[in-house]
Amino acid sequence: MIHIFEVTGMTCNHCERAITQAILQSDPQAEIKIDRAINQVEVQSQQSHEVLTQTIEQEGYVVVS
């Protein structure tokens, strides 16, 4: 399943790595695409949208949608 999130607070490569690593800890098989220019994180994962939202927010970022 593909999940698309609008995430604020991503400003650099470190931000991308932090989000990517957190998601991969939750689902090692996840495929992640991050576009900071439009604040978008796209995740292909079997995890629920809620779990992925919590994972991103636990890293200190805000999931808008």
C-alpha positions in Angstrom: 0.0 0.0 0.0 1.3 3.5 -0.8 1.0 6.2 1.8 1.6 9.9 1.1 2.3 12.3 3.8 2.8 16.1 3.9 5.6 16.6 6.5 6.8 19.9 7.7 10.2 20.6 9.3 12.3 18.7 6.8 15.2 21.0 5.9 18.2 18.9 5.0 19.6 15.5 4.1 19.9 14.6 7.8 16.1 15.1 8.1 15.5 12.7 5.2 17.9 10.1 6.7 16.2 10.4 10.1 12.7 9.8 8.6 14.0 7.0 6.3 15.8 5.1 9.1 12.8 5.4 11.4 10.4 4.0 8.8 12.8 1.2 7.9 13.0 0.2 11.6 9.2 -0.1 11.6 9.1 -1.9 8.2 12.5 -3.0 6.7 10.8 -3.7 3.4 9.4 -0.2 3.0 10.2 1.9 -0.1 10.5 5.6 0.7 10.6 8.6 -1.5 11.1 12.1 0.0 10.7 15.4 -1.8 11.6 18.2 0.6 10.7 20.9 -2.0 7.0 20.0 -1.6 7.3 18.5 1.9 6.2 15.1 0.7 7.0 11.7 2.0 5.8 8.7 0.0 6.0 5.3 1.6 5.2 1.9 0.1 4.6 -0.3 3.2 2.4 -2.8 4.8 2.3 -0.7 7.9 -0.9 1.3 8.6 -1.1 5.0 7.9 -1.4 5.7 11.6 1.7 3.7 12.5 3.7 5.5 9.8 2.4 8.9 11.0 3.5 8.1 14.6 6.9 6.9 13.4 7.5 10.2 11.5 6.2 12.3 14.4 8.4 10.5 16.9 11.4 11.9 14.9 10.2 15.4 15.7 8.4 16.2 12.4 4.8 17.3 11.9 2.6 15.3 9.6 0.0 17.7 8.2 -1.9 15.1 6.2 
